[in-house]
Amino acid sequence: MSARPFRRIAFVTAGLVLASTVAASSGAVAAPGSPGEPRYAPGDPGAGDPYFPLAGNGGIDVVHYDLDLDYAPPAAAPAPLEGTLAGVATIDLVALADLDRFNLDLRGLTASAVTVNGKRVAFTQAPNELVVTPRPKLKAGQAATVVVTYGGTTTRPTDIEDALYGWVTTRDGAMVVSEPDGSATWFPVNDHPTDKSTYSFEITVPEGLTAVANGLLLGSETAAGRTTWTWDAPDPMAAYLATATVGNFRLEQYTAANGTPIIDAIDVTRSPGQVAGLARTSEMISFFEERFGPYPFVSYGAIVDNDTVGYALETQTRSFFSSSASENTVAHELAHQWMGDHVSPGRWADIWLNEGWATYASWMWREHRGTTTAQTLFTGVMNRAATSSTWSTVLAEPGPLGIFGTAVYDRGAALLHALRVEIGDEAFFDLATEWVDRFGGGTATTSDFIALSEDISGQDLDQFFQVWAYEPTKPTTW
């Protein structure tokens, strides 16, 4: 995500790494007097992220979402900005414990039917939770297919700091950008990076509009004044990176120098100058491949809408840009495909590993382009006053109100530059590629990064990371 002039916080979930560790409290234990016999229990309603403990779900690992969405945008002005969404979510999951019920996140939409393995089951719904009661109960390790039929009115949801996110209704469609937990506003989901899944989408919209999702476009078909757009996203993806953006887009498709298919969706009102930054996408992919390793996904591209949520987002394989796509922001969001999308944060406190890396990648890109140097940009950050929030925030524990603060971006990037100087270019770029290779497709934490940094460099970096990542003061020596 690009930095913004405001901070955001939302109801956030945690993931299945934590869920698996609490399986004993959310699943089976041996029944008294019946050794070896399971005792079923509910999956936790929250997955345990320390910042947002009530969001997410325990006891399940979602493998695949198939989302069949039918969307009607708002009527012509001056009608309210409200759309109508009808969905059928087919969810393939595996039980992590012996479950007599489990939760999915769903907010602002109403479920009308739920089946588990083809059998209609009971369910209840609370403000942020869809509680499913499978019968027969699910045993640990058992695969299940859950089908949820749901729908309702879409609006312009915000988090508790009033930033737009999730399924944001627009006059001609919707902007769908869900970090950190906005996916619950448009489909039933286990909404945390630690539960990555594959996706497929069928999105039906009025003829003339385009529905854009992640991955590869398989085709579109029009009948009776409505067009269904079919997309396939076979790479494991955190839910907040999924999109189903709808608008008056033109699709521009080409192949990058490394062979990656590029699909850009550009609002027809955007001028060439507003999307000029996209012209260097192919060159940027090659540049980042040299530093981070092979591009990790089946495709890439951008969505540039004419409405705005006030930020850009690294929606996986198809980065989202509000109104325009500047070159530096394009570099930032593209770098996230490695750092944040392929390797995702193990908990939201680790988000500097997303934003610090993407910010530093844009510094390196600017140096490559000859506009400035990474050292100059590092010096600019270090020249900030000791009282700046850049330094008063603990980078590795920014708090729920700080996960999108300036420190996460700029102090994170400065840490990486200081680390590069500390261990040398060879070790630093070996670290970058090994980070992606070792943790790609999953999640990692600050502790993982510190351990790998020491392993690759052969240095004791405890003091370095203590100063840079764990102290709320401006680093002076390390």
JOCOR-V766164 format. One record per helix or strand of 2 or more residues. SS is the DSSP state (H for helix, E for strand). FROM is the first residue (numbers start at 1). TO is the last residue. If there is no record, write none. Layout:
ss=[SS;SS]
from=[FROM;FROM]
to=[TO;TO]
This chain:
ss=[H;H;E;E;E;E;E;E;E;E;E;E;E;E;H;E;E;E;E;H;E;E;E;H;E;E;E;H;E;H;H;H;H;H;H;H;E;H;H]
from=[16;23;41;60;83;99;110;119;122;129;143;156;164;173;182;197;210;216;226;239;244;249;261;272;299;302;319;327;343;348;352;374;389;395;406;425;442;446;462]
to=[21;26;42;72;95;105;116;120;125;133;154;158;170;177;185;206;213;223;237;241;247;255;267;292;300;305;322;336;345;350;369;382;392;397;423;439;444;457;469]
